[in-house]
Amino acid sequence: MEIGVIGAGSLGLLYAYYLSKKHKVTLYTKRQEQADQINNLGIQMVKENSYHTANVCATSETIYKESILIITVKQYHLETIINHLKKLSSRTIVFLQNGMGHVSQLASLLHHRVFVGIAEHGALKVNEHIVHHTGEGFTKLALYQDQVEPIHDLSLLRNEQINHFPIVFLPEWEKMLKEKLIVNATINPLTALLRVKNGELLTNKYYKKLFYELFEEVILILGMEDKDKLWDHVCGICTSTSENESSMLRDIHHQRKTEIDSILGYLILNANGKSIPHVSFLFTAIKGIEVR
């Protein structure tokens, strides 16, 4: 099966590497220099001090010819890509972004079969063609809207699982994205502002208090039930990634734009007058750091 992966950051490199084990993959990069390195050297995946290489075709041309396209770019890079996707004939498109700010843009793509998903893997881009797989998880996918046409072209992904790279399909896209948003909205901004690894949000009692109060505001905005279960889930993610730096903290370290607009910005737009002092403060603080 031919698969196009759009975006050659840490997640794009990781997905192109694993999917190439069973499928023909084209990786679409922003810069031809990166594409040339990948074409010459392959994608190298580092995991637990072992190195593995996969040969993947890479290009900076926006031809997007494959019947399955997996979009791994950050939310603020989506507009240009979506404008290209609008002009393509019907195919299957999978969006793997943090937050929910991008969901409103998907209505313009309903001539395609649109899936939204979450990536639970930890990945760190080492350089243009090397990615460190820092933590295994699931890729969870859900159909964005009911489709009249049966879904055939993702059946191979469902049935031919790849070792260390499991893919599952869920029935409710909104519930799935909200649960992921809770994780992103609590761990990412706090670790970015406090400049700490994920685990310190639990081991430092003052940080943990902030962590929980922020969590309460987030689930209030989203109208989520099962508070105790959701808190256990967030803490479990924090524990399993305790030595990791969040993607937002890495963005700030490297003086890159963060995804704060699609995470906390989305929550503020949907707060409907609720009191959310922690969410508002963190949003403003991270935006201030971006300006600086």
C-alpha positions in Angstrom: 0.0 0.0 0.0 1.3 3.5 -0.8 1.2 6.0 2.1 2.3 9.6 2.1 3.5 11.1 5.4 3.3 14.9 5.4 5.7 16.6 7.8 9.2 15.5 8.6 9.5 16.5 12.2 10.0 13.9 15.0 6.5 12.3 14.5 6.8 12.3 10.7 10.2 10.6 10.8 8.9 8.0 13.3 5.8 7.2 11.3 7.6 7.0 8.0 10.2 4.7 9.6 7.7 2.2 11.0 5.2 2.3 8.2 7.9 1.6 5.7 8.4 -1.9 7.2 5.2 -3.0 5.4 4.2 -0.3 3.0 5.7 2.0 0.3 6.1 5.4 2.1 6.8 8.8 0.7 7.8 11.4 3.3 6.9 15.0 2.3 9.4 17.5 3.8 9.4 21.3 3.9 12.9 21.6 2.6 14.6 19.7 -0.2 17.9 19.6 1.8 16.2 17.4 4.4 14.7 15.2 1.6 18.1 14.8 0.1 19.6 13.6 3.4 16.8 11.1 3.9 17.1 9.8 0.3 20.8 9.4 0.7 21.0 8.1 4.3 17.6 6.7 5.0 15.7 7.3 8.2 17.6 6.1 11.3 15.6 5.2 14.3 17.3 5.1 17.7 15.8 3.1 20.5 17.4 1.9 23.7 20.9 2.4 22.3 20.2 0.4 19.2 20.1 1.9 15.7 17.9 0.8 12.8 17.7 2.3 9.3 14.8 2.3 6.8 15.0 3.4 3.2 12.2 5.9 2.5 11.5 8.2 -0.5 11.4 11.8 0.5 10.5 15.0 -1.4 9.7 18.6 -0.9 7.2 18.7 -3.7 3.6 18.9 -2.7 2.2 16.3 -5.1 0.4 14.2 -2.4 -0.3 11.3 -4.9 -0.9 8.5 -2.4 -4.4 7.1 -1.5 -3.6 7.4 2.2 -2.1 10.6 3.6 -1.0 11.0 7.2 -0.6 14.6 8.3 1.9 15.0 11.2 2.7 18.8 11.0 1.8 21.0 13.9 -1.6 22.7 13.8 -0.3 26.1 12.8 1.1 24.7 9.6 -2.1 23.1 8.5 -3.7 25.9 6.5 -1.5 25.6 3.4 -1.7 21.8 3.4 -5.5 21.8 3.7 -5.7 24.2 0.7 -3.7 21.6 -1.3 -5.9 18.7 0.0 -9.1 20.5 -1.0 -8.0 20.2 -4.7 -7.2 16.4 -4.5 -9.5 13.6 -5.6 -11.1 11.6 -2.8 -8.7 9.6 -0.6 -8.1 8.8 3.0 -6.5 11.5 5.2 -5.4 11.0 8.8 -4.7 14.0 11.0 -2.3 13.6 14.0 -2.2 17.0 15.8 -2.2 18.0 19.4 -5.2 20.0 20.7 -8.5 20.5 18.9 -8.0 23.8 17.2 -7.7 22.1 13.8 -11.1 20.3 13.9 -13.0 23.3 12.6 -10.9 23.2 9.4 -11.9 19.6 8.6 -15.4 20.4 7.3 -13.9 21.6 4.0 -12.4 18.1 3.3 -15.5 16.0 3.5 -15.1 14.7 -0.1 -12.3 12.8 1.5 -12.5 10.0 4.1 -11.2 12.0 7.1 -9.8 10.4 10.2 -8.5 12.1 13.3 -6.0 10.5 15.6 -3.6 10.7 18.5 -0.1 9.5 18.7 1.0 8.3 22.1 4.6 7.6 21.1 7.5 9.6 22.5 9.7 10.8 19.7 12.7 13.2 19.6 14.2 14.5 16.3 18.0 14.2 16.6 18.7 15.7 13.2 17.3 15.8 9.6 17.2 12.0 9.3 17.5 10.5 12.8 14.7 10.1 15.3 14.9 8.8 18.8 11.9 6.6 19.8 11.7 7.6 23.5 8.5 5.8 24.4 6.1 3.3 22.9 2.4 3.9 22.7 -0.7 3.5 20.5 -1.8 5.3 17.5 -5.6 5.8 18.0 -7.8 6.7 15.0 -11.4 7.5 14.7 -13.5 8.5 11.7 -14.3 12.2 11.7 -17.8 11.8 10.2 -19.9 8.9 9.1 -19.1 8.0 5.5 -21.5 6.6 3.0 -18.7 4.7 1.3 -17.2 1.7 3.1 -13.7 2.2 4.4 -11.4 -0.3 2.7 -8.0 1.4 2.4 -7.2 1.4 6.1 -8.0 -2.3 6.6 -4.3 -3.2 6.1 -3.3 -0.9 8.9 -5.9 -2.5 11.1 -5.0 -6.1 10.2 -1.3 -6.0 9.6 0.1 -4.7 12.8 3.7 -3.6 13.0 5.8 -4.6 16.0 6.2 -1.8 18.6 3.8 0.4 16.6 0.2 -0.7 17.3 -2.8 1.0 15.7 -6.3 0.9 17.1 -9.6 2.2 15.8 -12.1 3.9 18.2 -15.7 4.7 17.6 -15.9 8.3 19.0 -13.5 10.8 17.6 -14.6 13.7 19.9 -14.2 11.7 23.2 -10.8 10.5 22.0 -9.5 14.0 21.2 -10.9 15.5 24.4 -9.1 12.9 26.5 -5.9 13.6 24.7 -6.5 17.4 25.0 -6.7 17.0 28.8 -3.2 15.5 28.8 -1.8 18.2 26.4 -3.5 21.1 28.2 -2.2 20.1 31.7 1.3 18.7 31.2 2.6 20.7 28.3 2.0 24.3 29.4 3.0 23.7 33.0 6.2 22.0 32.1 7.0 24.6 29.5 6.5 27.5 32.0 8.2 25.8 34.9 11.0 24.4 32.7 10.8 20.9 34.2 10.4 17.3 32.9 7.0 15.7 33.1 7.6 13.7 36.2 8.3 16.7 38.4 4.6 17.8 38.1 3.9 14.8 40.5 7.0 14.7 42.7 7.0 18.4 43.6 3.9 18.9 45.9 3.5 22.6 44.9 3.6 21.7 41.2 1.2 18.9 41.7 -1.3 21.3 43.3 -1.1 23.5 40.3 -1.4 20.5 38.0 -4.6 19.3 39.7 -6.2 22.7 39.8 -5.4 23.2 36.1 -6.9 19.7 35.4 -10.1 20.6 37.1 -10.5 23.7 34.9 -9.8 21.8 31.7 -12.4 19.1 32.4 -14.9 21.8 33.5 -14.6 23.4 30.1 -14.8 20.1 28.2 -17.8 18.9 30.3 -16.1 15.6 31.0 -17.3 13.1 33.6 -15.3 10.4 35.3 -13.1 12.9 37.0 -11.1 10.4 39.1 -10.6 8.1 36.1 -9.4 11.0 33.9 -7.0 12.2 36.7 -5.5 8.7 37.0 -5.1 8.7 33.2 -3.2 12.0 33.2 -1.0 11.0 36.1 -0.3 7.7 34.4 0.9 9.5 31.3 3.0 11.9 33.5 4.6 8.9 35.3 5.3 6.8 32.2 6.9 9.9 30.5 8.5 11.2 33.7 12.0 11.7 32.2 10.6 13.3 29.0 10.5 16.9 28.1 7.1 17.9 26.7 6.9 19.1 23.1 6.0 22.6 24.3 9.0 22.8 26.6 11.3 21.7 23.7 9.7 24.3 21.4 10.5 27.0 24.0 14.0 25.7 24.4 14.5 26.0 20.7 12.7 29.3 20.4 10.0 27.9 18.2 6.3 28.7 18.1 4.3 26.5 20.4 0.9 24.9 19.9 -0.6 26.9 22.7 -3.3 28.4 20.5 -4.7 25.0 19.5 -4.5 23.7 23.1 -5.3 26.3 25.7 -6.5 28.8 23.1 -9.2 26.3 22.0 -10.3 25.8 25.6 -10.6 29.6 26.2 -12.7 30.0 23.1 -15.0 27.2 24.4 -15.1 28.3 28.1 -18.5 30.0 27.7 -18.0 32.3 30.6 -16.6 29.7 33.1 -14.0 30.8 35.6 -10.7 29.5 34.3 -7.9 31.5 35.9 -5.1 28.9 35.6 -5.9 28.3 31.9 -6.0 32.0 31.1 -2.8 32.7 33.0 -0.9 29.9 31.3 -2.1 30.9 27.9 -1.0 34.5 28.4 2.3 33.4 29.9 3.3 31.1 27.1 2.2 33.7 24.5 4.4 36.1 26.3 7.4 33.7 26.1 6.8 33.3 22.4 7.0 37.1 21.8 10.1 37.3 23.9 
